[in-house]
């Protein structure tokens, strides 16, 4: 179970790293999804971490587990993006509801 938690947190870290790269280099925004997967796979290769080895799943070659773990981390980064976007939208909606739906204009 710990392996899944580690991979989920790697997904969050990958999402934030990809967001930072897009903020620093705005032209990368068009390829955010590919960038996220590339960062995830590169990170798992650098760490040599395999979710499948953690669960005892045998693959033909050890690199396959590491690359597949990177793909899982990239997919979880997309899931984190959706969850965080939903939470932020809910927070904005609650704030507008409390203030009566009108926005204050600062002079």
Legacy VTK file of the C-alpha trace (Angstrom):
# vtk DataFile Version 3.0
C-alpha trace
ASCII
DATASET POLYDATA
POINTS 107 float
0.000 0.000 0.000
2.908 2.328 0.670
4.053 1.982 -2.920
0.768 3.404 -4.195
1.031 6.358 -1.798
4.592 7.021 -2.963
3.498 6.960 -6.608
0.538 9.261 -5.874
2.817 11.804 -4.211
5.307 11.496 -7.072
2.375 12.385 -9.340
1.692 15.545 -7.341
5.378 16.501 -7.401
5.521 15.872 -11.152
2.465 18.058 -11.715
3.962 20.943 -9.783
7.341 20.571 -11.504
5.648 20.627 -14.913
3.645 23.711 -13.833
6.879 25.417 -12.797
8.518 24.615 -16.129
5.491 25.956 -18.037
5.563 29.124 -15.945
9.277 29.640 -16.595
9.032 28.795 -20.312
5.516 29.782 -21.511
5.971 28.183 -24.948
5.883 24.755 -23.232
2.221 25.322 -22.363
1.102 23.823 -25.664
2.787 20.524 -24.835
1.962 20.362 -21.118
0.699 16.767 -21.232
3.736 15.435 -23.080
5.973 17.472 -20.772
4.280 15.979 -17.710
4.775 12.418 -18.947
8.375 13.124 -19.970
9.158 14.581 -16.532
7.501 11.614 -14.812
9.335 8.990 -16.857
12.658 10.820 -16.513
12.202 11.088 -12.741
11.416 7.384 -12.372
14.404 6.461 -14.543
16.658 8.751 -12.473
15.393 7.220 -9.232
15.253 3.695 -10.691
11.905 3.165 -8.959
9.451 0.504 -10.087
5.960 0.177 -8.658
5.726 -3.282 -10.154
8.822 -4.520 -8.357
7.327 -3.176 -5.128
4.226 -5.312 -5.625
6.264 -8.318 -6.772
5.101 -8.283 -10.397
7.669 -9.829 -12.742
8.278 -8.197 -16.119
10.571 -9.272 -18.962
13.094 -6.520 -18.251
13.555 -4.275 -15.243
13.495 -1.093 -17.342
9.922 -1.875 -18.390
8.702 -1.562 -14.810
10.495 1.749 -14.357
9.091 3.243 -17.575
5.598 1.915 -16.822
5.828 3.434 -13.339
6.700 6.750 -14.989
3.595 6.435 -17.156
1.482 5.732 -14.064
2.994 8.757 -12.304
2.218 10.914 -15.359
-1.375 9.690 -15.388
-1.721 10.399 -11.682
-0.357 13.896 -12.308
-3.284 14.421 -14.675
-5.670 13.139 -12.021
-4.120 15.504 -9.454
-4.604 18.373 -11.900
-8.298 17.585 -12.186
-8.785 17.181 -8.429
-6.941 20.397 -7.593
-8.867 22.276 -10.301
-12.140 20.988 -8.867
-11.154 22.008 -5.343
-10.144 25.475 -6.501
-13.405 25.918 -8.416
-15.357 24.911 -5.302
-13.429 27.390 -3.188
-14.109 30.237 -5.644
-17.795 29.355 -5.791
-18.064 29.354 -1.987
-16.340 32.742 -1.757
-18.698 34.262 -4.315
-21.714 32.790 -2.556
-20.658 34.301 0.784
-20.132 37.744 -0.648
-23.507 37.805 -2.363
-22.156 37.029 -5.797
-20.815 40.507 -6.473
-17.177 41.324 -6.724
-15.605 44.334 -5.072
-13.775 46.741 -7.287
-10.660 48.185 -5.763
-10.070 51.813 -6.628
LINES 1 108
107 0 1 2 3 4 5 6 7 8 9 10 11 12 13 14 15 16 17 18 19 20 21 22 23 24 25 26 27 28 29 30 31 32 33 34 35 36 37 38 39 40 41 42 43 44 45 46 47 48 49 50 51 52 53 54 55 56 57 58 59 60 61 62 63 64 65 66 67 68 69 70 71 72 73 74 75 76 77 78 79 80 81 82 83 84 85 86 87 88 89 90 91 92 93 94 95 96 97 98 99 100 101 102 103 104 105 106
